[in-house]
Amino acid sequence: MIPLTVVDVRDAESLVIDVLRSGGLAQGPMVKRFEDAFARVAGTAHAIAVNSGTTALVASLQALGLRPGDEVITSPFTFVATLNAILQSGATVRFADVARADFALDPDSVAELLGPRTKVLLPVHLYGQMADMGKLAPLAAEHGLHVVEDAAQSVGATFQGQSAGSYGLGCFSLYATKNVTTAEGGVITTDDDELADRLRLLRNQGMRARYAYEAAGYNYRMSELHAAVGIPQLTKLDELVAARQRNARQLSTGLAGTPGLAVPVVLPGRSHVWHQYTVLIGPHAMLSREELAAELTERGIGTGVYYPKLVFDHDCFRGHPQIPAVRPEDFPVAHTLCRQALSLPVHPALTESDVDTIVREVREALGA
């Protein structure tokens, strides 16, 4: 079986052992070392490590002090953590449609939603390529909006040379299958000194010094063990990304022209870090998306569907007071992507022969 994802953190063994031998397991110098390395990747003054990517989103919105009635504009084509964090902030969520080329917020759709209650623009950099920040960032600046980037899948990606996570508050996931993992964990990046200070207070029960509380806070801390797992990956991030990019180019070259299948594209001015390599299976393909996924499983190729429904299209969100009435049909591009998107293996552990096998099996399954 060629799996969709391979997790290899063996390089972290010595650092993990150092932490175990030190006896200091809670947040300490290893976390600080990880934060410094991550800030260099994002090109920001601050990186605040937390215990998950979801926490990164939740804490960022808390730090902005949103109130009931404030609105956050985001994508309906995303993981549920994006929505859950907005709901937890108490704000109202507004969804804009996405662009087919990058799976991310369509600036024109965003512009239609802007109003006096809009406080935050929350783009999602999906699959490893950034949203169109060349249009979204100026739109936010023009209307005085905070930018919170859901960059969970895009560590190291850039837009016109500017790194993901450097446009306001950047929220990253370090979950087990991410390009950089700490098993569980997250990071918030920013150049804003006051917000960084606020976030550090929030993650540590509102304490700057022990038992000296300055705010109502939480335990959002990352452990020393988790930080130790992630540090070696940051050291070799360029190498890991290059391997993903090489595999993606080989996949795109081999799959080009396959009937009914559209390969993903790297848009001008953007660097893609290929957290996922996601093709679209159109209505005229020999097999449906589900049929192709099942056939590839039989042929020993792992696949994934991210995401089968728009994020709000679940019973638990129907009638939610912070979600204005919406239907999947209101977002035609995102709705289509939910039915067509299929991710194929692109991880650094693939060999050239593995990629050739993936290409061959996909093409054969679709009658090429």
MOPEWO-V125196 format. One line per field, one symbol per residue. ss: DSSP state (h for helix, s for strand, l for the rest). phi: phi as a letter, one per 20 degrees, with the letter a starting at -180 (. if undefined). Layout:
ss = ???
phi = ???
This chain:
ss = lslllllllhhhhhhhhhhhhhllllllhhhhhhhhhhhhhhlllsssssllhhhhhhhhhhhlllllllsssssllllhhhhhhhhhhllssssslsllllllslhhhhhhhllllssssslsllllllllhhhhhhhhhhlllssssslllllllssllsslllllssssslslllllllsllsssssllhhhhhhhhhhhsllsssllsslllllsllllhhhhhhhhhhhhlhhhhhhhhhhhhhhhhhhhlllllsslllllllsslllllssssslllllllhhhhhhhhhhllslssllllllllllhhhlllllsllllhhhlhhhhhhhhhsssslllllllhhhhhhhhhhhhhhlll
phi = .effccdccffegffffgffffndefgafffffffffffffemdfccdfceaffggfffffffemfcgofdcebeedaffggfgfffffneeecddfdeffcmdgegfffgfefbfefdcdcfdeemodfffffdfffffffdmefddeedgdcfnfcclnefgnderdddddcfgefgccdncqbbddadefffffffffgfcmmdecgmdedafcbedfeeffffffegffffdggfffgffffffffffffegnfgnddefcefgnddddlfcddeddffeffcfgfffgfffgfendfcbdccfcffeecgfdfmffecggccgffcgfffffgedfbedgbffffegfgfgfgggfffffeme
